[in-house]
Amino acid sequence: MNPPLYTRCLRCGRSLRDHKSKSRGYGPECWQKVKHALPSRPPTIKTRSIENIFTVNAVYESIGVRVSSHSCPSCGALLGSAEIHSYDHEDGLNLRGFLRPQWVYLSCPRCGIDIALHKLTRNGCGDLCKHYRQISIAEALRV
């Protein structure tokens, strides 16, 4: 399948004339201005192993309340309306509602920068994690 051909520049809206410009979506002048800002490779897909979506929503809501008084380290905006995201990560939090540990981050509502949750809270979300019952060695070995 062929990639789409654009008829107008995605930056300035002018008509595109040559095939190269039509395939990338930018005329020669606009291409020189935007090519450095485009990602060098497509973004990776971040997956989440959800066990219970209702629990996940409650955990996200609780995290939102906890970080609402914090401000963005980049632009200083309050993070009360920041979007909360997560993806499977072996060094993440073992949050309730998920099957695997999650790397949790927020997107600043003003500047869009992503901020890792651990940089804002420093162990302030332990009660949102799954807590496993302590067992004795005898129980573990089924003696």
N, C-alpha and C positions, 0 to 999 in steps of 0.2 A: 504494500500500500504506500502510495506516495505521500510525503508530507504536504500540508495545505500550502497553497500559494496565496500570499496576501496581495491586495490591490492597493492598499494605503499604508503609509508608514505608521507603525505603532507608537511613535514618539510625537511626530508633528502633524500627521494626518494627510500629508501630500501624497499624490499618486506615485506609485512605484512603476518604473519603466523596464528595468532589466530583470532577467530571470534570477540572478543572484540576490538582488534586493527583495524580490517577491518571495523567495524561499526563506529568507531570514526575517522578513517583516520590517526591515529598516532600510532607508536610503543610505547612500555612502556617507553623507555628513552626519546624520544621526547615529549611524553605526559606530563611527569614531568616538562619539560622545557616550554611548551606552555599553559598548562591548566590555569595558573594564568592570562594570558593575554587575554583569550577568554571571551566574554561577558557572564554574568551570566544569562541573559534572552535575547530573541530576540529583536532587536530594534523595536521601535514603528513606525508605518507608519505615516508620516507627510503629511497631505492633504492641498491642496490649492484650494480655491473656486475662480476660475478665471472667470471674466466677459468678458475680452477682452485680448487675448494673445498678440496682437500687442502693446497695452498700457503697459502690464506687461513687455514686452521686453524693451520698451523704458525706463520704470522706473528702471529696473535692470541696463541698460546701464548707466543711469544718476547716479545711486548709485555707480557704478564701477568707474566712473570718479571722483566722490567726495572723494572716499577713496583711490585713487591710490597713493597719497602722504603719506598715513599713513603706519606705519610699524606694523608688528605682535608683540604683547606684549610678546610672548613666544620665538620666534627665531630671531626677528628683520628684517625679510624679508619684502620688500615692497609689499603692497597688490594690486598693479596695475593689476595683473593677477589672483586675488583671485576669486573663484567661489562664486556667490551670490545665496542664497537660502532663502526660506520663507515657513512658514506654518501658518494655521489658529490659531489665539491665541487672546483671549479676551482682553489682554493688549497690543496688537500690534498696528502698524500704520495702519490707514485707507487709504491705498494706492490706487491710481487710477488703474483701471484694475482688481481689486479684489472685490468680493462680501462681504468678511469678513475681519476684521483687521488681519494684518500679522505680525508675529514675523520674522524679517529679520536678517540673520546672514551670515557671510562670512567664507569660508574655506581657510586657509592659503595655498598658493601654495607650500611652502617648508615643513612645519612640519605637515600640515593637521588639526591643531587645529581649532575649530569653535569659532568665535568671534561675539558676538551680535553687531548689527549695532549701537545701542544706546551707546555702550562703546567707539565708535570711533567718532561719529559726534555731539552728544549733540544738538538735535533739528535742525540739518542741512538739513533735508529732508521735512520740512513742505510744500514746494511748490509742492512736489510729492503726497501729500495727497489730498483726495477729499475735496473740500470746498463746504459746503452747504450754500445756500442763507439764510441770516438772515430774519426771518419773525416776524411780530408783533404778540402780543398776540391775537389781533382781528382776524388776518388771521389764526392762529393756532386753534382758537375756532370757526372759520367760522361765525363770527358775522356780 
